[in-house]
Amino acid sequence: MKTMKTMKTALLSLGVFVSATQLSADVIPGINSKGGGMLLPEGKLKMVYRYLHFDRNSMFDGSNEVPNKEQLDATANVNVLVLNYGVTDNFNITLVTPYKDLKATAKLGPNNVAIDNSGIGDIILMGRYKLTDMKKDGYQTALKFGVKLPTGSTDDGFKKAPPFARNTNTPLPTQMGTGAAEYKLGIGVSKLFDNARVDANAMFTYRPKAKHDYDFGNEISYDIGYIYALHEKFNIGLEYNGKYNSSTDMGNDTNPILRQKLPFKAFSGTVGYVTPQVQFLPFGKPKIHLDMGVSFLLHENVKEYQPLEKRRILVRLGYLF
């Protein structure tokens, strides 16, 4: 009898110890996952600042890296402010405002070309509607829809072509905006586990002809990420980020010969990146979090000779009001 009592006491003590030492942490969506299928509760506001840096000094054709004949050396620094508000528990709205700083140099024939553009880009307004509920269904999905407004400048990035192009005006994909509205439709999915989560997102962007008769091509993007809580204040994660863009068109002013020579092109084809990351939650809750990640080029198959970045550096700071 005494032995049974002792065993019960030991088992109870062990249960209390395990419960006390179990990790109590909040896992938040990955740095590129666009939130998966999660929504903010009604009346909640979250502000997120994102910083993106990459260099483009490598050229690709198909799935091969090829010589950088024009000695292209381009750098992009993009700062993004995101405001997400819970209108209701089932519907959120998001406002995305980017500020871009784009610099590039290249040698076109006998001429050196330099581009230095900065300013506010095209603002995105998105809605998110909950389709399934985490508590009821064990996972959550959300329908996403929105529009990218033509708020960015379309003038600074359009440079004069070199003399061999007979003084044609050549539009370049380095201006702050496209000059035309774009329309977005997608879906997000999230699943929570003990101290971990999976988020996935797919988005289609329809792009009509932009200003100066420039066609940037339609886009399908897709992301999936896994985040795991190492500690109540530290999470680690891994994401796959991919996209497909249809063929682009520089308009009637750019002939095929000139197009092949120009290193400045909007992306077309398929590309995928893998993004390891770390999240820091100083108070053990997602009220404030600081996240850092690096995206590495995993695979590519581009439609024509064009530049790609091999690495992206990302920083995200979030504050939940």
BAGUDREN-841716 format. One line per 4 residues: their letters; for each residue x, y, z of N, C-alpha, C. Coordinates in nm, 3 decimals. Example, Ala and Ser with C-alpha at 12.3 -4.5 7.8 and 13.67 -1.06 7.14 Angstrom:
% residues 2
AS> 1.319/-0.569/0.780/1.230/-0.450/0.780/1.320/-0.330/0.780  1.285/-0.225/0.708/1.367/-0.106/0.714/1.290/0.003/0.787 $
This chain:
% residues 321
MKTM> 0.084/-0.120/0.000/0.000/0.000/0.000/0.087/0.125/0.000  0.188/0.119/0.084/0.280/0.232/0.094/0.355/0.251/-0.037  0.391/0.136/-0.099/0.463/0.141/-0.226/0.377/0.204/-0.334  0.246/0.166/-0.340/0.153/0.222/-0.439/0.141/0.373/-0.421 $
KTMK> 0.132/0.416/-0.297/0.119/0.559/-0.268/0.243/0.635/-0.314  0.359/0.573/-0.287/0.486/0.635/-0.329/0.493/0.647/-0.480  0.448/0.539/-0.551/0.450/0.540/-0.699/0.358/0.648/-0.754  0.241/0.660/-0.692/0.144/0.762/-0.737/0.202/0.902/-0.718 $
TALL> 0.266/0.921/-0.602/0.327/1.051/-0.573/0.438/1.082/-0.673  0.519/0.979/-0.705/0.628/0.997/-0.800/0.575/1.031/-0.939  0.470/0.957/-0.982/0.411/0.981/-1.113/0.350/1.120/-1.121  0.283/1.163/-1.013/0.223/1.296/-1.009/0.330/1.403/-1.016 $
SLGV> 0.440/1.379/-0.941/0.550/1.476/-0.942/0.613/1.485/-1.081  0.627/1.369/-1.147/0.684/1.366/-1.281/0.594/1.442/-1.378  0.462/1.423/-1.364/0.366/1.493/-1.451/0.375/1.643/-1.433  0.385/1.687/-1.307/0.398/1.830/-1.279/0.526/1.885/-1.340 $
FVSA> 0.638/1.805/-1.325/0.768/1.848/-1.378/0.763/1.862/-1.531  0.704/1.761/-1.599/0.695/1.765/-1.746/0.612/1.884/-1.791  0.498/1.906/-1.722/0.412/2.019/-1.758/0.484/2.150/-1.740  0.562/2.160/-1.633/0.632/2.284/-1.603/0.744/2.311/-1.701 $
TQLS> 0.806/2.204/-1.751/0.921/2.223/-1.841/0.882/2.221/-1.989  0.753/2.195/-2.019/0.712/2.197/-2.158/0.729/2.337/-2.215  0.774/2.346/-2.340/0.800/2.474/-2.403/0.669/2.549/-2.425  0.664/2.672/-2.379/0.548/2.757/-2.403/0.592/2.871/-2.494 $
ADVI> 0.561/2.861/-2.622/0.612/2.960/-2.718/0.508/2.988/-2.823  0.526/3.102/-2.890/0.440/3.138/-3.001/0.521/3.128/-3.130  0.469/3.054/-3.225/0.534/3.046/-3.355/0.454/3.134/-3.452  0.524/3.219/-3.523/0.461/3.313/-3.615/0.497/3.273/-3.758 $
PGIN> 0.423/3.323/-3.856/0.451/3.284/-3.995/0.593/3.320/-4.039  0.643/3.248/-4.139/0.776/3.273/-4.192/0.787/3.408/-4.258  0.910/3.448/-4.285/0.940/3.583/-4.330/0.886/3.612/-4.471  0.862/3.505/-4.551/0.810/3.523/-4.686/0.674/3.460/-4.709 $
SKGG> 0.615/3.400/-4.607/0.498/3.314/-4.627/0.367/3.390/-4.645  0.370/3.523/-4.627/0.250/3.607/-4.641/0.138/3.565/-4.546  0.177/3.506/-4.433/0.079/3.476/-4.328/0.002/3.348/-4.344  0.022/3.276/-4.456/-0.055/3.154/-4.476/-0.205/3.184/-4.476 $
GMLL> -0.281/3.109/-4.394/-0.426/3.129/-4.387/-0.471/3.201/-4.262  -0.377/3.258/-4.184/-0.412/3.319/-4.056/-0.465/3.461/-4.072  -0.552/3.502/-3.978/-0.608/3.636/-3.974/-0.590/3.696/-3.836  -0.592/3.828/-3.829/-0.595/3.897/-3.701/-0.737/3.897/-3.645 $
PEGK> -0.751/3.896/-3.512/-0.885/3.910/-3.454/-0.944/4.048/-3.483  -1.073/4.059/-3.468/-1.143/4.186/-3.492/-1.085/4.298/-3.405  -1.057/4.413/-3.468/-1.008/4.529/-3.397/-0.858/4.534/-3.374  -0.785/4.427/-3.410/-0.641/4.423/-3.392/-0.569/4.483/-3.513 $
LKMV> -0.459/4.553/-3.486/-0.377/4.613/-3.591/-0.235/4.565/-3.574  -0.174/4.520/-3.684/-0.034/4.481/-3.681/0.044/4.561/-3.785  0.159/4.613/-3.743/0.247/4.688/-3.832/0.374/4.606/-3.852  0.415/4.590/-3.976/0.534/4.512/-4.009/0.624/4.596/-4.100 $
YRYL> 0.751/4.601/-4.065/0.851/4.663/-4.152/0.938/4.552/-4.208  0.956/4.552/-4.340/1.039/4.453/-4.407/1.149/4.523/-4.487  1.270/4.466/-4.479/1.383/4.517/-4.558/1.437/4.404/-4.644  1.458/4.433/-4.771/1.509/4.335/-4.866/1.628/4.394/-4.940 $
HFDR> 1.738/4.318/-4.946/1.856/4.361/-5.021/1.902/4.248/-5.112  1.934/4.281/-5.237/1.997/4.183/-5.325/2.080/4.252/-5.432  2.175/4.177/-5.485/2.261/4.222/-5.595/2.235/4.136/-5.717  2.233/4.201/-5.833/2.221/4.127/-5.959/2.345/4.155/-6.044 $
NSMF> 2.437/4.060/-6.042/2.556/4.069/-6.127/2.586/3.935/-6.193  2.483/3.850/-6.200/2.494/3.720/-6.265/2.384/3.709/-6.370  2.418/3.656/-6.487/2.323/3.643/-6.597/2.290/3.495/-6.621  2.166/3.469/-6.659/2.120/3.333/-6.683/2.045/3.327/-6.816 $
DGSN> 2.046/3.208/-6.875/1.968/3.180/-6.995/1.920/3.036/-6.984  1.789/3.016/-6.984/1.737/2.883/-6.954/1.770/2.846/-6.811  1.832/2.730/-6.790/1.870/2.688/-6.655/2.021/2.697/-6.634  2.087/2.777/-6.718/2.232/2.788/-6.711/2.276/2.931/-6.677 $
EVPN> 2.380/2.942/-6.594/2.444/3.072/-6.575/2.539/3.095/-6.692  2.533/3.215/-6.750/2.612/3.247/-6.870/2.696/3.371/-6.841  2.796/3.400/-6.926/2.881/3.517/-6.902/2.801/3.647/-6.897  2.842/3.735/-6.807/2.780/3.866/-6.792/2.846/3.961/-6.893 $
KEQL> 2.803/3.952/-7.018/2.870/4.022/-7.128/2.868/4.174/-7.111  2.762/4.226/-7.054/2.748/4.371/-7.040/2.800/4.422/-6.906  2.859/4.333/-6.827/2.915/4.370/-6.696/2.809/4.439/-6.608  2.689/4.385/-6.612/2.581/4.439/-6.529/2.616/4.424/-6.381 $
DATA> 2.598/4.532/-6.307/2.617/4.532/-6.163/2.503/4.613/-6.102  2.402/4.544/-6.053/2.281/4.610/-6.003/2.259/4.577/-5.856  2.207/4.674/-5.781/2.178/4.658/-5.639/2.039/4.712/-5.609  1.963/4.638/-5.530/1.830/4.683/-5.489/1.820/4.680/-5.337 $
NVNV> 1.769/4.790/-5.281/1.733/4.798/-5.139/1.586/4.838/-5.133  1.505/4.750/-5.078/1.361/4.773/-5.075/1.313/4.775/-4.931  1.247/4.884/-4.892/1.188/4.898/-4.759/1.036/4.894/-4.774  0.971/4.810/-4.696/0.827/4.790/-4.711/0.759/4.808/-4.575 $
LVLN> 0.654/4.890/-4.572/0.571/4.906/-4.452/0.437/4.838/-4.478  0.400/4.744/-4.391/0.276/4.667/-4.406/0.186/4.694/-4.286  0.062/4.733/-4.312/-0.039/4.751/-4.208/-0.150/4.649/-4.231  -0.176/4.568/-4.129/-0.279/4.465/-4.139/-0.381/4.488/-4.028 $
YGVT> -0.510/4.496/-4.065/-0.615/4.528/-3.967/-0.727/4.425/-3.973  -0.771/4.381/-3.853/-0.883/4.288/-3.843/-1.016/4.361/-3.842  -1.080/4.368/-3.958/-1.213/4.432/-3.967/-1.314/4.349/-3.888  -1.311/4.219/-3.909/-1.387/4.123/-3.828/-1.295/4.003/-3.805 $
DNFN> -1.343/3.905/-3.730/-1.263/3.783/-3.710/-1.245/3.705/-3.839  -1.335/3.730/-3.935/-1.331/3.655/-4.061/-1.276/3.735/-4.179  -1.250/3.865/-4.159/-1.206/3.948/-4.272/-1.101/4.049/-4.228  -0.987/4.048/-4.295/-0.878/4.143/-4.270/-0.849/4.224/-4.396 $
ITLV> -0.795/4.344/-4.376/-0.743/4.422/-4.488/-0.595/4.453/-4.464  -0.520/4.462/-4.573/-0.375/4.485/-4.565/-0.335/4.593/-4.664  -0.250/4.685/-4.617/-0.195/4.790/-4.701/-0.044/4.775/-4.704  0.013/4.766/-4.824/0.157/4.744/-4.841/0.216/4.861/-4.919 $
TPYK> 0.311/4.933/-4.855/0.373/5.050/-4.919/0.524/5.027/-4.929  0.577/5.012/-5.053/0.721/4.990/-5.069/0.795/5.119/-5.103  0.918/5.128/-5.057/1.010/5.235/-5.099/1.134/5.167/-5.156  1.166/5.197/-5.282/1.273/5.126/-5.352/1.392/5.217/-5.377 $
DLKA> 1.510/5.158/-5.371/1.634/5.225/-5.409/1.707/5.130/-5.503  1.711/5.166/-5.632/1.766/5.079/-5.736/1.884/5.146/-5.802  1.996/5.076/-5.807/2.116/5.128/-5.873/2.171/5.020/-5.966  2.220/5.062/-6.083/2.276/4.965/-6.177/2.372/5.034/-6.273 $
TAKL> 2.475/4.960/-6.311/2.567/5.004/-6.416/2.585/4.889/-6.515  2.606/4.923/-6.641/2.629/4.822/-6.744/2.700/4.887/-6.862  2.763/4.805/-6.942/2.831/4.853/-7.061/2.754/4.804/-7.184  2.694/4.896/-7.259/2.618/4.863/-7.378/2.693/4.917/-7.499 $
GPNN> 2.758/4.828/-7.574/2.841/4.873/-7.685/2.955/4.957/-7.631  2.977/5.074/-7.687/3.086/5.160/-7.639/3.044/5.248/-7.521  2.919/5.238/-7.480/2.865/5.329/-7.380/2.853/5.263/-7.243  2.878/5.341/-7.140/2.850/5.300/-7.003/2.716/5.357/-6.961 $
VAID> 2.628/5.271/-6.911/2.494/5.313/-6.869/2.486/5.305/-6.718  2.432/5.408/-6.655/2.415/5.410/-6.509/2.271/5.446/-6.475  2.214/5.374/-6.381/2.077/5.399/-6.335/2.080/5.417/-6.185  2.013/5.520/-6.136/2.005/5.546/-5.992/1.866/5.600/-5.963 $
NSGI> 1.775/5.512/-5.929/1.635/5.549/-5.906/1.593/5.516/-5.763  1.514/5.601/-5.704/1.458/5.572/-5.572/1.324/5.643/-5.558  1.238/5.586/-5.475/1.107/5.646/-5.453/1.005/5.543/-5.410  0.884/5.590/-5.383/0.773/5.502/-5.344/0.728/5.422/-5.465 $
GDII> 0.710/5.293/-5.446/0.665/5.206/-5.553/0.513/5.195/-5.556  0.464/5.094/-5.625/0.320/5.072/-5.635/0.265/5.015/-5.504  0.162/5.080/-5.451/0.100/5.039/-5.324/0.001/4.925/-5.351  -0.001/4.828/-5.259/-0.090/4.711/-5.273/-0.196/4.716/-5.164 $
LMGR> -0.322/4.696/-5.202/-0.434/4.686/-5.109/-0.493/4.546/-5.122  -0.493/4.471/-5.012/-0.538/4.331/-5.014/-0.648/4.307/-4.910  -0.737/4.214/-4.943/-0.835/4.163/-4.850/-0.809/4.016/-4.823  -0.849/3.969/-4.704/-0.828/3.829/-4.667/-0.953/3.779/-4.596 $
YKLT> -1.015/3.674/-4.649/-1.141/3.623/-4.593/-1.122/3.478/-4.549  -1.157/3.450/-4.424/-1.138/3.316/-4.367/-1.238/3.217/-4.424  -1.187/3.103/-4.474/-1.274/2.999/-4.531/-1.295/2.883/-4.434  -1.189/2.840/-4.367/-1.201/2.735/-4.265/-1.137/2.785/-4.137 $
DMKK> -1.181/2.729/-4.025/-1.138/2.778/-3.894/-1.045/2.678/-3.825  -0.938/2.729/-3.764/-0.839/2.644/-3.699/-0.900/2.558/-3.588  -0.985/2.618/-3.505/-1.041/2.544/-3.391/-1.140/2.438/-3.437  -1.219/2.469/-3.539/-1.322/2.374/-3.586/-1.264/2.267/-3.677 $
DGYQ> -1.174/2.307/-3.766/-1.129/2.216/-3.872/-0.988/2.162/-3.852  -0.913/2.218/-3.757/-0.778/2.171/-3.734/-0.674/2.238/-3.822  -0.718/2.317/-3.916/-0.631/2.396/-4.002/-0.712/2.518/-4.047  -0.645/2.616/-4.101/-0.716/2.738/-4.143/-0.675/2.778/-4.285 $
TALK> -0.775/2.814/-4.364/-0.751/2.863/-4.499/-0.816/2.999/-4.516  -0.759/3.079/-4.605/-0.811/3.213/-4.631/-0.801/3.244/-4.780  -0.904/3.308/-4.831/-0.904/3.359/-4.968/-0.844/3.498/-4.966  -0.752/3.524/-5.061/-0.683/3.653/-5.067/-0.711/3.719/-5.202 $
FGVK> -0.737/3.849/-5.199/-0.769/3.919/-5.323/-0.731/4.066/-5.306  -0.688/4.129/-5.416/-0.648/4.269/-5.403/-0.603/4.329/-5.533  -0.551/4.450/-5.522/-0.508/4.527/-5.638/-0.378/4.601/-5.604  -0.289/4.605/-5.701/-0.168/4.687/-5.689/-0.195/4.817/-5.765 $
LPTG> -0.188/4.927/-5.693/-0.224/5.057/-5.751/-0.102/5.121/-5.819  -0.120/5.189/-5.932/-0.007/5.250/-6.005/0.038/5.381/-5.942  0.093/5.372/-5.821/0.135/5.493/-5.748/0.282/5.528/-5.771  0.361/5.432/-5.818/0.503/5.457/-5.837/0.533/5.530/-5.966 $
STDD> 0.643/5.605/-5.967/0.684/5.679/-6.085/0.721/5.584/-6.199  0.687/5.622/-6.323/0.722/5.540/-6.440/0.817/5.615/-6.534  0.873/5.728/-6.488/0.955/5.810/-6.576/1.105/5.788/-6.557  1.149/5.783/-6.431/1.293/5.784/-6.404/1.366/5.663/-6.461 $
GFKK> 1.296/5.550/-6.475/1.365/5.430/-6.517/1.374/5.411/-6.667  1.325/5.505/-6.745/1.325/5.488/-6.890/1.440/5.570/-6.948  1.538/5.498/-6.999/1.661/5.561/-7.047/1.669/5.552/-7.199  1.753/5.636/-7.256/1.777/5.634/-7.399/1.865/5.515/-7.435 $
APPF> 1.830/5.444/-7.540/1.909/5.330/-7.582/2.041/5.377/-7.642  2.141/5.289/-7.652/2.270/5.326/-7.711/2.258/5.355/-7.861  2.361/5.418/-7.920/2.353/5.461/-8.060/2.320/5.351/-8.159  2.364/5.225/-8.131/2.337/5.120/-8.229/2.188/5.089/-8.241 $
ARNT> 2.107/5.139/-8.145/1.962/5.117/-8.151/1.890/5.231/-8.222  1.965/5.321/-8.286/1.908/5.432/-8.363/1.820/5.522/-8.278  1.865/5.549/-8.156/1.799/5.645/-8.068/1.655/5.609/-8.031  1.623/5.482/-8.029/1.489/5.443/-7.982/1.482/5.458/-7.831 $
NTPL> 1.362/5.483/-7.780/1.341/5.490/-7.635/1.318/5.349/-7.582  1.400/5.309/-7.489/1.395/5.171/-7.440/1.348/5.168/-7.296  1.228/5.116/-7.270/1.180/5.108/-7.132/1.257/5.001/-7.055  1.289/5.030/-6.932/1.364/4.938/-6.848/1.284/4.906/-6.722 $
PTQM> 1.296/4.783/-6.670/1.218/4.744/-6.552/1.282/4.791/-6.422  1.329/4.916/-6.420/1.393/4.971/-6.301/1.322/5.096/-6.252  1.208/5.128/-6.309/1.132/5.242/-6.260/1.056/5.200/-6.133  1.000/5.299/-6.063/0.937/5.271/-5.934/0.804/5.198/-5.948 $
GTGA> 0.733/5.218/-6.059/0.603/5.154/-6.078/0.583/5.113/-6.222  0.472/5.045/-6.248/0.444/4.998/-6.383/0.353/5.093/-6.460  0.281/5.181/-6.388/0.190/5.273/-6.456/0.055/5.212/-6.487  0.027/5.094/-6.435/-0.103/5.028/-6.457/-0.139/4.944/-6.335 $
AEYK> -0.269/4.930/-6.310/-0.316/4.848/-6.198/-0.293/4.700/-6.227  -0.263/4.624/-6.122/-0.249/4.479/-6.133/-0.345/4.415/-6.033  -0.395/4.295/-6.065/-0.499/4.233/-5.985/-0.451/4.098/-5.932  -0.481/4.073/-5.802/-0.426/3.956/-5.733/-0.538/3.869/-5.675 $
LGIG> -0.518/3.736/-5.686/-0.611/3.640/-5.628/-0.531/3.520/-5.580  -0.554/3.480/-5.454/-0.475/3.369/-5.401/-0.542/3.301/-5.284  -0.471/3.205/-5.228/-0.521/3.131/-5.113/-0.405/3.102/-5.018  -0.434/3.103/-4.889/-0.334/3.071/-4.788/-0.385/2.961/-4.697 $
VSKL> -0.292/2.878/-4.648/-0.326/2.766/-4.560/-0.228/2.764/-4.443  -0.279/2.741/-4.322/-0.193/2.730/-4.203/-0.236/2.611/-4.119  -0.136/2.544/-4.060/-0.161/2.431/-3.970/-0.066/2.445/-3.851  -0.121/2.438/-3.730/-0.042/2.451/-3.608/-0.017/2.315/-3.545 $
FDNA> 0.106/2.298/-3.492/0.145/2.178/-3.418/0.198/2.221/-3.282  0.240/2.126/-3.199/0.304/2.161/-3.073/0.436/2.231/-3.102  0.441/2.361/-3.070/0.564/2.440/-3.086/0.611/2.450/-3.231  0.523/2.434/-3.328/0.561/2.444/-3.469/0.439/2.482/-3.551 $
RVDA> 0.464/2.522/-3.675/0.354/2.556/-3.767/0.402/2.541/-3.911  0.306/2.519/-4.000/0.331/2.517/-4.144/0.238/2.618/-4.208  0.293/2.703/-4.295/0.214/2.801/-4.370/0.244/2.786/-4.518  0.140/2.795/-4.599/0.157/2.789/-4.744/0.073/2.899/-4.808 $
NAMF> 0.120/2.947/-4.922/0.052/3.056/-4.990/0.072/3.041/-5.141  -0.034/3.065/-5.217/-0.024/3.069/-5.363/-0.100/3.192/-5.412  -0.042/3.264/-5.508/-0.102/3.389/-5.554/-0.085/3.404/-5.705  -0.194/3.441/-5.772/-0.189/3.474/-5.915/-0.203/3.624/-5.930 $
TYRP> -0.114/3.684/-6.010/-0.119/3.828/-6.037/-0.140/3.850/-6.186  -0.250/3.918/-6.219/-0.279/3.951/-6.359/-0.227/4.091/-6.389  -0.142/4.103/-6.489/-0.078/4.230/-6.522/-0.117/4.272/-6.664  -0.204/4.370/-6.679/-0.232/4.424/-6.812/-0.109/4.498/-6.865 $
KAKH> -0.114/4.541/-6.989/-0.004/4.620/-7.045/0.019/4.743/-6.959  0.145/4.768/-6.927/0.180/4.881/-6.844/0.204/5.005/-6.931  0.241/5.114/-6.864/0.271/5.237/-6.935/0.388/5.216/-7.031  0.391/5.291/-7.140/0.493/5.280/-7.244/0.483/5.146/-7.317 $
DYDF> 0.362/5.084/-7.313/0.338/4.958/-7.385/0.428/4.846/-7.336  0.465/4.850/-7.211/0.553/4.748/-7.152/0.467/4.640/-7.087  0.493/4.515/-7.122/0.421/4.401/-7.063/0.514/4.328/-6.967  0.483/4.333/-6.837/0.568/4.269/-6.736/0.537/4.121/-6.718 $
GNEI> 0.431/4.070/-6.781/0.398/3.928/-6.769/0.319/3.897/-6.644  0.227/3.800/-6.655/0.151/3.755/-6.539/0.239/3.668/-6.450  0.197/3.653/-6.322/0.281/3.582/-6.225/0.201/3.486/-6.140  0.258/3.370/-6.115/0.208/3.277/-6.013/0.320/3.257/-5.911 $
SYDI> 0.294/3.293/-5.786/0.393/3.275/-5.680/0.342/3.170/-5.582  0.437/3.099/-5.517/0.399/2.994/-5.423/0.508/2.983/-5.316  0.463/2.972/-5.191/0.553/2.968/-5.076/0.504/2.864/-4.977  0.597/2.793/-4.916/0.563/2.702/-4.807/0.676/2.708/-4.705 $
GYIY> 0.639/2.716/-4.577/0.740/2.731/-4.473/0.706/2.655/-4.347  0.810/2.612/-4.276/0.797/2.542/-4.147/0.874/2.621/-4.042  0.805/2.655/-3.933/0.866/2.730/-3.824/0.859/2.646/-3.696  0.971/2.639/-3.624/0.978/2.559/-3.501/1.033/2.645/-3.387 $
ALHE> 0.971/2.632/-3.270/1.013/2.708/-3.152/1.124/2.634/-3.078  1.244/2.692/-3.081/1.356/2.637/-3.005/1.347/2.673/-2.858  1.293/2.790/-2.832/1.288/2.849/-2.699/1.170/2.946/-2.701  1.122/2.987/-2.585/1.008/3.079/-2.585/1.039/3.212/-2.654 $
KFNI> 1.167/3.242/-2.674/1.204/3.369/-2.739/1.270/3.350/-2.875  1.296/3.226/-2.916/1.364/3.203/-3.042/1.295/3.095/-3.124  1.264/3.125/-3.248/1.213/3.028/-3.344/1.311/3.017/-3.459  1.315/2.901/-3.521/1.390/2.885/-3.645/1.295/2.833/-3.752 $
GLEY> 1.330/2.855/-3.878/1.241/2.812/-3.984/1.311/2.793/-4.116  1.240/2.728/-4.206/1.289/2.704/-4.341/1.172/2.719/-4.437  1.194/2.794/-4.544/1.088/2.817/-4.643/1.137/2.783/-4.783  1.042/2.747/-4.867/1.066/2.742/-5.011/0.981/2.851/-5.074 $
NGKY> 1.043/2.934/-5.156/0.974/3.045/-5.221/0.997/3.036/-5.372  0.890/3.019/-5.447/0.902/3.005/-5.592/0.804/3.093/-5.666  0.830/3.113/-5.796/0.736/3.186/-5.880/0.758/3.152/-6.027  0.651/3.173/-6.102/0.656/3.160/-6.248/0.600/3.287/-6.309 $
NSST> 0.673/3.345/-6.404/0.626/3.462/-6.477/0.620/3.431/-6.626  0.512/3.472/-6.690/0.501/3.454/-6.834/0.597/3.548/-6.906  0.609/3.533/-7.037/0.702/3.614/-7.116/0.669/3.762/-7.104  0.773/3.845/-7.109/0.757/3.990/-7.101/0.775/4.051/-7.239 $
DMGN> 0.732/4.176/-7.251/0.741/4.247/-7.379/0.781/4.391/-7.350  0.887/4.438/-7.411/0.935/4.574/-7.387/0.864/4.678/-7.473  0.763/4.637/-7.549/0.690/4.734/-7.629/0.745/4.745/-7.771  0.679/4.827/-7.851/0.713/4.838/-7.992/0.844/4.911/-8.018 $
DTNP> 0.893/4.986/-7.920/1.015/5.065/-7.941/1.142/4.981/-7.933  1.131/4.858/-7.884/1.250/4.775/-7.867/1.247/4.660/-7.966  1.342/4.657/-8.058/1.346/4.549/-8.157/1.412/4.425/-8.098  1.392/4.307/-8.158/1.445/4.182/-8.101/1.596/4.181/-8.084 $
ILRQ> 1.670/4.245/-8.176/1.815/4.247/-8.166/1.859/4.326/-8.043  1.797/4.442/-8.024/1.829/4.524/-7.907/1.789/4.452/-7.780  1.672/4.387/-7.780/1.624/4.317/-7.661/1.724/4.211/-7.615  1.781/4.138/-7.709/1.876/4.033/-7.673/2.002/4.091/-7.609 $
KLPF> 2.040/4.213/-7.649/2.162/4.274/-7.597/2.142/4.337/-7.460  2.019/4.379/-7.430/1.994/4.452/-7.305/1.995/4.358/-7.184  2.075/4.387/-7.082/2.073/4.304/-6.961/1.958/4.340/-6.868  1.898/4.458/-6.886/1.789/4.503/-6.798/1.658/4.445/-6.850 $
KAFS> 1.608/4.344/-6.782/1.482/4.282/-6.824/1.400/4.247/-6.701  1.267/4.256/-6.715/1.180/4.205/-6.610/1.186/4.053/-6.611  1.168/3.992/-6.496/1.183/3.847/-6.484/1.076/3.773/-6.563  1.118/3.666/-6.632/1.025/3.574/-6.696/1.082/3.432/-6.687 $
GTVG> 0.997/3.336/-6.654/1.042/3.198/-6.637/1.005/3.146/-6.499  1.082/3.049/-6.451/1.057/2.986/-6.321/1.181/2.998/-6.234  1.160/3.026/-6.106/1.273/3.038/-6.014/1.229/2.992/-5.875  1.323/2.938/-5.798/1.292/2.894/-5.662/1.406/2.925/-5.567 $
YVTP> 1.373/2.966/-5.446/1.472/2.999/-5.343/1.442/2.919/-5.216  1.544/2.886/-5.140/1.528/2.827/-5.008/1.573/2.931/-4.906  1.493/2.948/-4.799/1.515/3.059/-4.705/1.521/3.010/-4.561  1.641/2.983/-4.508/1.653/2.960/-4.363/1.640/3.092/-4.288 $
QVQF> 1.587/3.087/-4.167/1.560/3.211/-4.094/1.554/3.186/-3.944  1.563/3.296/-3.869/1.550/3.292/-3.724/1.457/3.404/-3.681  1.373/3.377/-3.580/1.279/3.476/-3.527/1.312/3.499/-3.379  1.314/3.625/-3.340/1.341/3.662/-3.200/1.219/3.732/-3.144 $
LPFG> 1.160/3.675/-3.037/1.044/3.731/-2.968/1.090/3.772/-2.828  1.129/3.898/-2.808/1.193/3.938/-2.683/1.108/3.917/-2.559  0.975/3.918/-2.574/0.888/3.901/-2.458/0.817/3.766/-2.459  0.861/3.677/-2.548/0.802/3.545/-2.554/0.664/3.541/-2.615 $
KPKI> 0.616/3.653/-2.665/0.486/3.663/-2.731/0.505/3.740/-2.862  0.415/3.723/-2.958/0.435/3.787/-3.089/0.399/3.936/-3.093  0.386/4.001/-2.976/0.357/4.145/-2.978/0.469/4.221/-3.050  0.593/4.182/-3.023/0.708/4.238/-3.095/0.795/4.120/-3.140 $
HLDM> 0.837/4.122/-3.264/0.930/4.018/-3.310/1.024/4.076/-3.415  1.146/4.025/-3.415/1.249/4.063/-3.511/1.297/3.936/-3.579  1.290/3.934/-3.712/1.322/3.814/-3.788/1.430/3.845/-3.892  1.516/3.748/-3.917/1.621/3.763/-4.018/1.632/3.635/-4.099 $
GVSF> 1.651/3.649/-4.229/1.664/3.532/-4.315/1.750/3.563/-4.436  1.797/3.457/-4.499/1.873/3.469/-4.624/1.815/3.370/-4.723  1.776/3.420/-4.841/1.724/3.334/-4.947/1.836/3.299/-5.044  1.852/3.169/-5.072/1.954/3.123/-5.164/1.888/3.064/-5.289 $
LLHE> 1.940/3.100/-5.405/1.886/3.049/-5.531/1.900/2.898/-5.536  1.787/2.828/-5.554/1.785/2.682/-5.554/1.777/2.626/-5.696  1.694/2.685/-5.779/1.681/2.641/-5.918/1.626/2.755/-6.002  1.649/2.750/-6.132/1.600/2.853/-6.222/1.586/2.797/-6.363 $
NVKE> 1.490/2.851/-6.436/1.473/2.819/-6.578/1.407/2.941/-6.642  1.488/3.036/-6.684/1.437/3.164/-6.735/1.409/3.153/-6.884  1.320/3.241/-6.932/1.274/3.232/-7.070/1.370/3.294/-7.171  1.461/3.381/-7.122/1.556/3.445/-7.212/1.675/3.495/-7.130 $
YQPL> 1.775/3.543/-7.195/1.895/3.600/-7.130/1.854/3.714/-7.037  1.882/3.697/-6.906/1.839/3.797/-6.809/1.913/3.778/-6.676  1.910/3.881/-6.590/1.981/3.871/-6.461/1.894/3.806/-6.354  1.962/3.744/-6.256/1.896/3.691/-6.137/1.986/3.715/-6.017 $
EKRR> 1.927/3.736/-5.901/2.006/3.744/-5.779/2.024/3.603/-5.724  2.144/3.573/-5.678/2.172/3.442/-5.619/2.139/3.437/-5.470  2.127/3.555/-5.410/2.103/3.561/-5.265/2.023/3.685/-5.232  1.932/3.672/-5.137/1.856/3.786/-5.085/1.871/3.790/-4.934 $
ILVR> 1.889/3.909/-4.880/1.897/3.929/-4.735/1.767/3.994/-4.690  1.703/3.936/-4.589/1.573/3.984/-4.544/1.573/4.011/-4.393  1.508/4.121/-4.356/1.487/4.156/-4.215/1.341/4.195/-4.199  1.278/4.149/-4.091/1.137/4.184/-4.065/1.120/4.220/-3.919 $
LGYL> 1.051/4.332/-3.893/1.018/4.376/-3.758/0.867/4.392/-3.749  0.805/4.323/-3.655/0.660/4.330/-3.640/0.618/4.380/-3.503  0.507/4.456/-3.501/0.452/4.506/-3.374/0.300/4.492/-3.379  0.244/4.422/-3.281/0.101/4.401/-3.272/0.042/4.499/-3.172 $
F> -0.045/4.588/-3.217/-0.106/4.688/-3.129/-0.218/4.628/-3.046 $
